[in-house]
């Protein structure tokens, strides 16, 4: 909230209270009393068939009269010029929606093992960032920051049209592209977020997200699992049979790759020395997520049960 109010673009900021119990509503009300650009809206009871976040976004956008809508999460932090830069990118690239990939903060051993590995995987799937920035390539978005041209989005059905989507941010981009509009996904300095607190929460969250992403891509999922598991299996076999030269070479190659990926995303490279623990953890989370989807398993998140 504070970093949004500090934007050089001076946006109106609407906080959607989706039944929070941590004092958020009171904090916003007190701040709004002295800040006319800030308002609080209660999302209200969650209707059947709606995920919580999409329902909150739908409520928040219904009477918005601004030409652009920014959907961002409560735990994100924004550099003062971030919104202005996103709007400039939209104008310069003739985009109807801009989503940004920010820096993912991690703390502790568990988060450092899993989260950078997940984002290395997602980065590899994305491929060419320039293509994504220009509105070509696969439909991809980060729900932590999506700037939408309001009339384009409303003409595609708005947030109500993605209430049944397994991954709502990607569904937003797919809806816009189906309507003939252009979307871009860009790297950006100045967007920071810590998605999950601790290993348990990170495993739970990414199990849900990766399951939704890969459950309909069996070939890709199999290839990813092979890349993660086969070198680790070869390392274990070499160590168990006393072939220490091969074991050291395999570990060195894996640790170097892990360290390079972490360095490229701005995370501590030293955790790469724990290879293959990171690869095995990521493989396990991915496999469990796919199995959850295949079995139609209901998952809970922040006190609500979600249907796959």
DODOMI-578931 format. One record per residue (C-alpha): residue number from 0; x, y, z; residue in three letters; chain. Coordinates in nm, 2 decimals. Each point is the difference from the previous one (the first is absolute). Layout:
<NUM, <X, Y, Z>, Ala, A>
...
***
This chain:
<0, <0.00, 0.00, 0.00>, Unk, A>
<1, <0.27, 0.25, 0.10>, Unk, A>
<2, <0.21, -0.06, -0.31>, Unk, A>
<3, <-0.31, 0.04, -0.23>, Unk, A>
<4, <-0.09, 0.33, 0.16>, Unk, A>
<5, <0.36, 0.11, -0.05>, Unk, A>
<6, <-0.01, -0.06, -0.38>, Unk, A>
<7, <0.10, 0.29, -0.22>, Unk, A>
<8, <-0.31, -0.07, -0.22>, Unk, A>
<9, <-0.22, 0.09, 0.30>, Unk, A>
<10, <-0.26, -0.28, -0.04>, Unk, A>
<11, <-0.32, -0.05, 0.19>, Unk, A>
<12, <0.05, -0.30, 0.23>, Unk, A>
<13, <-0.28, -0.24, 0.09>, Unk, A>
<14, <0.07, -0.27, 0.26>, Unk, A>
<15, <-0.23, -0.30, -0.02>, Unk, A>
<16, <-0.05, -0.16, 0.34>, Unk, A>
<17, <-0.08, -0.36, -0.07>, Unk, A>
<18, <-0.09, -0.10, 0.36>, Unk, A>
<19, <0.34, 0.08, 0.15>, Unk, A>
<20, <0.05, -0.06, 0.37>, Unk, A>
<21, <0.33, 0.17, 0.05>, Unk, A>
<22, <-0.12, 0.36, 0.05>, Unk, A>
<23, <0.04, 0.10, -0.37>, Unk, A>
<24, <-0.34, 0.16, -0.02>, Unk, A>
<25, <0.06, 0.22, 0.30>, Unk, A>
<26, <0.34, 0.10, -0.12>, Unk, A>
<27, <-0.13, 0.11, -0.34>, Unk, A>
<28, <-0.29, 0.19, 0.15>, Unk, A>
<29, <0.23, 0.20, 0.22>, Unk, A>
<30, <0.23, 0.08, -0.29>, Unk, A>
<31, <-0.29, 0.08, -0.23>, Unk, A>
<32, <-0.13, 0.26, 0.24>, Unk, A>
<33, <0.30, 0.22, -0.09>, Unk, A>
<34, <0.06, -0.13, -0.36>, Unk, A>
<35, <-0.28, 0.08, -0.25>, Unk, A>
<36, <0.16, -0.23, -0.26>, Unk, A>
<37, <-0.04, -0.30, 0.22>, Unk, A>
<38, <-0.32, -0.20, 0.05>, Unk, A>
<39, <-0.11, -0.33, 0.16>, Unk, A>
<40, <-0.25, -0.24, -0.15>, Unk, A>
<41, <-0.13, -0.32, 0.16>, Unk, A>
<42, <-0.01, -0.29, -0.24>, Unk, A>
<43, <-0.30, -0.15, 0.18>, Unk, A>
<44, <-0.10, -0.37, 0.02>, Unk, A>
<45, <0.16, -0.22, -0.26>, Unk, A>
<46, <-0.26, -0.14, -0.25>, Unk, A>
<47, <0.00, -0.36, -0.10>, Unk, A>
<48, <0.24, -0.07, -0.29>, Unk, A>
<49, <0.22, 0.31, 0.06>, Unk, A>
<50, <0.37, -0.01, 0.12>, Unk, A>
<51, <0.06, 0.27, 0.26>, Unk, A>
<52, <0.25, 0.21, -0.19>, Unk, A>
<53, <-0.19, 0.02, -0.32>, Unk, A>
<54, <-0.32, 0.09, 0.19>, Unk, A>
<55, <0.18, 0.27, 0.18>, Unk, A>
<56, <0.14, 0.14, -0.32>, Unk, A>
<57, <-0.34, -0.01, -0.16>, Unk, A>
<58, <-0.15, 0.19, 0.29>, Unk, A>
<59, <0.28, 0.26, -0.01>, Unk, A>
<60, <-0.02, 0.06, -0.37>, Unk, A>
<61, <-0.38, 0.02, -0.05>, Unk, A>
<62, <-0.04, 0.37, 0.04>, Unk, A>
<63, <0.35, 0.11, -0.09>, Unk, A>
<64, <-0.01, 0.30, -0.24>, Unk, A>
<65, <0.38, 0.02, -0.07>, Unk, A>
<66, <0.13, -0.08, -0.34>, Unk, A>
<67, <0.25, -0.25, 0.15>, Unk, A>
<68, <-0.03, -0.26, 0.28>, Unk, A>
<69, <0.29, -0.13, 0.20>, Unk, A>
<70, <-0.05, -0.33, 0.17>, Unk, A>
<71, <0.27, -0.06, 0.26>, Unk, A>
<72, <0.04, -0.20, 0.32>, Unk, A>
<73, <0.00, 0.14, 0.35>, Unk, A>
<74, <0.35, -0.14, 0.07>, Unk, A>
<75, <0.17, 0.16, -0.29>, Unk, A>
<76, <0.23, 0.30, 0.02>, Unk, A>
<77, <0.04, 0.25, -0.28>, Unk, A>
<78, <0.27, 0.24, -0.10>, Unk, A>
<79, <-0.14, 0.36, -0.02>, Unk, A>
<80, <0.02, 0.01, -0.38>, Unk, A>
<81, <-0.12, -0.36, -0.07>, Unk, A>
<82, <-0.35, 0.08, -0.11>, Unk, A>
<83, <0.12, 0.29, -0.22>, Unk, A>
<84, <0.25, -0.23, -0.17>, Unk, A>
<85, <-0.26, -0.27, -0.05>, Unk, A>
<86, <-0.23, 0.26, -0.16>, Unk, A>
<87, <0.28, 0.12, -0.22>, Unk, A>
<88, <0.08, -0.36, -0.11>, Unk, A>
<89, <-0.37, -0.05, -0.09>, Unk, A>
<90, <0.00, 0.32, -0.21>, Unk, A>
<91, <0.33, -0.07, -0.16>, Unk, A>
<92, <-0.07, -0.36, -0.09>, Unk, A>
<93, <-0.37, 0.07, -0.08>, Unk, A>
<94, <-0.12, -0.25, 0.26>, Unk, A>
<95, <-0.34, -0.04, 0.16>, Unk, A>
<96, <0.14, -0.17, 0.31>, Unk, A>
<97, <0.34, -0.01, 0.16>, Unk, A>
<98, <0.11, -0.25, 0.26>, Unk, A>
<99, <0.33, 0.02, 0.19>, Unk, A>
<100, <0.23, -0.26, 0.14>, Unk, A>
<101, <0.14, 0.13, 0.33>, Unk, A>
<102, <0.27, -0.12, 0.24>, Unk, A>
<103, <-0.11, -0.29, 0.23>, Unk, A>
<104, <0.14, 0.04, 0.35>, Unk, A>
<105, <0.09, -0.32, 0.19>, Unk, A>
<106, <0.12, -0.06, 0.35>, Unk, A>
<107, <0.13, -0.31, 0.17>, Unk, A>
<108, <0.11, -0.34, -0.13>, Unk, A>
<109, <-0.33, -0.13, -0.12>, Unk, A>
<110, <-0.11, 0.30, -0.20>, Unk, A>
<111, <0.35, 0.04, -0.15>, Unk, A>
<112, <0.00, -0.36, -0.11>, Unk, A>
<113, <-0.34, 0.00, -0.18>, Unk, A>
<114, <-0.10, 0.35, -0.11>, Unk, A>
<115, <0.30, 0.09, -0.22>, Unk, A>
<116, <-0.02, -0.35, -0.16>, Unk, A>
<117, <-0.36, 0.06, -0.08>, Unk, A>
<118, <0.07, 0.33, -0.17>, Unk, A>
<119, <0.29, -0.14, -0.19>, Unk, A>
<120, <-0.24, -0.26, -0.14>, Unk, A>
<121, <-0.26, 0.26, -0.09>, Unk, A>
<122, <0.26, 0.22, -0.16>, Unk, A>
<123, <0.12, -0.29, -0.21>, Unk, A>
<124, <-0.36, -0.06, -0.11>, Unk, A>
<125, <-0.05, 0.36, -0.10>, Unk, A>
<126, <0.29, 0.00, -0.24>, Unk, A>
<127, <0.07, 0.33, -0.17>, Unk, A>
<128, <-0.08, 0.30, 0.23>, Unk, A>
<129, <0.01, 0.24, -0.29>, Unk, A>
<130, <-0.27, -0.20, -0.18>, Unk, A>
<131, <-0.21, 0.00, 0.31>, Unk, A>
<132, <0.04, 0.37, 0.05>, Unk, A>
<133, <-0.12, 0.08, -0.35>, Unk, A>
<134, <-0.32, -0.20, 0.04>, Unk, A>
<135, <0.10, -0.31, -0.19>, Unk, A>
<136, <0.08, -0.35, 0.13>, Unk, A>
<137, <-0.19, -0.19, 0.26>, Unk, A>
<138, <-0.27, 0.16, 0.21>, Unk, A>
<139, <0.17, 0.08, 0.33>, Unk, A>
<140, <-0.07, 0.24, 0.29>, Unk, A>
<141, <0.09, 0.06, 0.36>, Unk, A>
<142, <-0.31, 0.06, 0.22>, Unk, A>
<143, <0.21, 0.22, 0.23>, Unk, A>
<144, <-0.01, 0.28, -0.26>, Unk, A>
<145, <-0.23, 0.02, -0.30>, Unk, A>
<146, <-0.08, 0.33, -0.15>, Unk, A>
<147, <-0.32, -0.02, -0.22>, Unk, A>
<148, <-0.16, 0.25, -0.24>, Unk, A>
<149, <-0.34, 0.00, 0.15>, Unk, A>
<150, <-0.22, 0.03, -0.31>, Unk, A>
<151, <0.19, -0.29, -0.17>, Unk, A>
<152, <-0.03, -0.22, 0.31>, Unk, A>
<153, <-0.37, 0.08, 0.04>, Unk, A>
<154, <-0.07, -0.08, -0.36>, Unk, A>
<155, <0.15, -0.35, 0.06>, Unk, A>
<156, <-0.23, -0.07, 0.30>, Unk, A>
<157, <0.20, 0.14, 0.28>, Unk, A>
<158, <0.10, -0.20, 0.31>, Unk, A>
<159, <-0.33, -0.20, 0.00>, Unk, A>
<160, <0.12, -0.17, -0.32>, Unk, A>
<161, <0.30, -0.16, 0.17>, Unk, A>
<162, <-0.17, -0.11, 0.32>, Unk, A>
<163, <0.03, -0.37, -0.09>, Unk, A>
<164, <0.36, 0.02, -0.13>, Unk, A>
<165, <0.26, -0.21, 0.18>, Unk, A>
<166, <0.26, 0.27, -0.03>, Unk, A>
<167, <-0.18, 0.34, -0.01>, Unk, A>
<168, <0.29, 0.23, -0.10>, Unk, A>
<169, <0.08, -0.21, -0.31>, Unk, A>
<170, <-0.38, -0.02, -0.08>, Unk, A>
<171, <-0.02, 0.38, 0.00>, Unk, A>
<172, <0.27, 0.01, -0.27>, Unk, A>
<173, <-0.16, -0.28, -0.20>, Unk, A>
<174, <-0.34, 0.18, 0.01>, Unk, A>
<175, <0.16, 0.32, -0.12>, Unk, A>
<176, <0.19, -0.17, -0.28>, Unk, A>
<177, <-0.31, -0.19, -0.11>, Unk, A>
<178, <-0.17, 0.34, -0.03>, Unk, A>
<179, <0.27, 0.13, -0.23>, Unk, A>
<180, <0.18, 0.21, 0.26>, Unk, A>
<181, <0.38, 0.01, 0.06>, Unk, A>
<182, <0.16, -0.10, 0.33>, Unk, A>
<183, <0.36, 0.02, 0.12>, Unk, A>
<184, <0.21, -0.16, 0.27>, Unk, A>
<185, <0.31, 0.19, 0.11>, Unk, A>
<186, <0.28, -0.02, 0.25>, Unk, A>
<187, <0.00, 0.30, 0.23>, Unk, A>
<188, <0.21, 0.13, 0.28>, Unk, A>
<189, <-0.20, 0.14, 0.29>, Unk, A>
<190, <-0.26, -0.27, 0.06>, Unk, A>
<191, <0.08, -0.21, 0.30>, Unk, A>
<192, <-0.21, -0.27, 0.18>, Unk, A>
<193, <0.05, -0.28, 0.24>, Unk, A>
<194, <-0.27, -0.25, -0.11>, Unk, A>
<195, <0.02, -0.26, 0.27>, Unk, A>
<196, <0.12, -0.01, 0.36>, Unk, A>
<197, <0.20, -0.32, 0.07>, Unk, A>
<198, <0.05, -0.33, -0.17>, Unk, A>
<199, <-0.34, -0.14, 0.08>, Unk, A>
<200, <-0.19, 0.30, -0.14>, Unk, A>
<201, <0.23, 0.00, -0.31>, Unk, A>
<202, <-0.06, -0.37, -0.07>, Unk, A>
<203, <-0.37, 0.04, 0.05>, Unk, A>
<204, <-0.03, 0.30, -0.23>, Unk, A>
<205, <0.23, -0.12, -0.28>, Unk, A>
<206, <-0.16, -0.35, 0.01>, Unk, A>
<207, <-0.33, 0.17, -0.08>, Unk, A>
<208, <0.15, 0.24, -0.26>, Unk, A>
<209, <0.22, -0.25, -0.18>, Unk, A>
<210, <-0.28, -0.26, -0.01>, Unk, A>
<211, <-0.22, 0.25, -0.17>, Unk, A>
<212, <0.27, 0.09, -0.25>, Unk, A>
<213, <0.13, -0.34, -0.09>, Unk, A>
<214, <-0.30, -0.24, 0.04>, Unk, A>
<215, <-0.11, 0.06, -0.36>, Unk, A>
<216, <0.36, -0.01, -0.14>, Unk, A>
<217, <0.10, -0.37, 0.07>, Unk, A>
<218, <0.29, 0.00, -0.25>, Unk, A>
<219, <0.15, 0.32, 0.14>, Unk, A>
<220, <-0.04, -0.12, 0.35>, Unk, A>
<221, <0.17, -0.34, -0.08>, Unk, A>
<222, <0.29, 0.19, -0.16>, Unk, A>
<223, <0.04, 0.23, 0.30>, Unk, A>
<224, <-0.01, -0.30, 0.24>, Unk, A>
<225, <0.26, -0.18, -0.20>, Unk, A>
<226, <0.23, 0.30, 0.00>, Unk, A>
<227, <-0.04, 0.03, 0.38>, Unk, A>
<228, <0.02, -0.37, 0.10>, Unk, A>
<229, <0.23, -0.18, -0.25>, Unk, A>
<230, <0.32, 0.19, 0.09>, Unk, A>
<231, <-0.08, -0.04, 0.37>, Unk, A>
<232, <-0.07, -0.37, -0.04>, Unk, A>
<233, <0.33, -0.04, -0.19>, Unk, A>
<234, <0.18, 0.19, 0.28>, Unk, A>
<235, <-0.15, -0.23, 0.26>, Unk, A>
<236, <0.09, -0.31, -0.20>, Unk, A>
<237, <0.36, 0.11, -0.05>, Unk, A>
<238, <0.04, 0.08, 0.37>, Unk, A>
<239, <-0.16, -0.33, 0.11>, Unk, A>
<240, <0.23, -0.21, -0.22>, Unk, A>
<241, <0.31, 0.19, 0.09>, Unk, A>
<242, <0.06, 0.17, -0.32>, Unk, A>
<243, <0.11, 0.32, 0.17>, Unk, A>
<244, <0.15, 0.18, -0.30>, Unk, A>
<245, <-0.33, -0.03, -0.19>, Unk, A>
<246, <-0.20, 0.10, 0.31>, Unk, A>
<247, <0.22, 0.31, 0.06>, Unk, A>
<248, <-0.03, 0.10, -0.37>, Unk, A>
<249, <-0.38, -0.04, 0.01>, Unk, A>
<250, <-0.03, 0.20, 0.32>, Unk, A>
<251, <0.22, 0.27, -0.13>, Unk, A>
<252, <-0.20, 0.04, -0.32>, Unk, A>
<253, <-0.33, 0.01, 0.19>, Unk, A>
<254, <0.12, 0.24, 0.27>, Unk, A>
<255, <0.15, 0.23, -0.26>, Unk, A>
<256, <-0.33, 0.01, -0.20>, Unk, A>
<257, <-0.19, 0.06, 0.32>, Unk, A>
<258, <0.23, 0.28, 0.10>, Unk, A>
<259, <-0.02, 0.17, -0.34>, Unk, A>
<260, <-0.38, -0.01, 0.00>, Unk, A>
<261, <-0.01, 0.15, 0.35>, Unk, A>
<262, <0.25, 0.27, -0.09>, Unk, A>
<263, <-0.20, 0.09, -0.31>, Unk, A>
<264, <-0.31, 0.06, 0.20>, Unk, A>
<265, <0.17, 0.20, 0.28>, Unk, A>
<266, <-0.01, -0.28, 0.26>, Unk, A>
<267, <0.29, -0.13, 0.21>, Unk, A>
<268, <0.21, -0.23, -0.22>, Unk, A>
<269, <0.14, -0.19, 0.30>, Unk, A>
<270, <-0.32, -0.20, 0.05>, Unk, A>
<271, <0.09, -0.16, -0.33>, Unk, A>
<272, <0.26, -0.20, 0.18>, Unk, A>
<273, <-0.28, -0.20, 0.16>, Unk, A>
<274, <-0.08, -0.16, -0.34>, Unk, A>
<275, <-0.18, -0.24, -0.06>, Unk, A>
<276, <-0.23, 0.09, 0.30>, Unk, A>
<277, <-0.15, 0.29, -0.20>, Unk, A>
<278, <-0.06, -0.21, -0.31>, Unk, A>
<279, <-0.16, -0.28, 0.20>, Unk, A>
<280, <-0.22, 0.24, 0.20>, Unk, A>
<281, <-0.12, 0.17, -0.32>, Unk, A>
<282, <-0.07, -0.34, -0.17>, Unk, A>
<283, <-0.20, -0.12, 0.30>, Unk, A>
<284, <-0.21, 0.32, 0.02>, Unk, A>
<285, <-0.07, -0.01, -0.38>, Unk, A>
<286, <-0.09, -0.37, 0.01>, Unk, A>
<287, <-0.24, 0.04, 0.30>, Unk, A>
<288, <-0.16, 0.30, -0.17>, Unk, A>
<289, <-0.07, -0.20, -0.31>, Unk, A>
<290, <-0.14, -0.29, 0.19>, Unk, A>
<291, <-0.23, 0.23, 0.20>, Unk, A>
<292, <-0.14, 0.13, -0.33>, Unk, A>
<293, <-0.04, -0.34, -0.16>, Unk, A>
<294, <-0.18, -0.13, 0.30>, Unk, A>
<295, <-0.22, 0.30, 0.03>, Unk, A>
<296, <0.13, 0.06, 0.36>, Unk, A>
<297, <-0.14, 0.31, 0.17>, Unk, A>
<298, <0.27, 0.22, 0.15>, Unk, A>
<299, <-0.03, 0.26, 0.27>, Unk, A>
<300, <0.16, 0.34, -0.02>, Unk, A>
<301, <-0.03, 0.28, 0.27>, Unk, A>
<302, <-0.30, -0.16, 0.16>, Unk, A>
<303, <-0.19, -0.08, -0.32>, Unk, A>
<304, <-0.05, -0.33, -0.18>, Unk, A>
<305, <0.07, 0.03, -0.38>, Unk, A>
<306, <-0.12, -0.23, -0.27>, Unk, A>
<307, <0.26, -0.10, -0.25>, Unk, A>
***
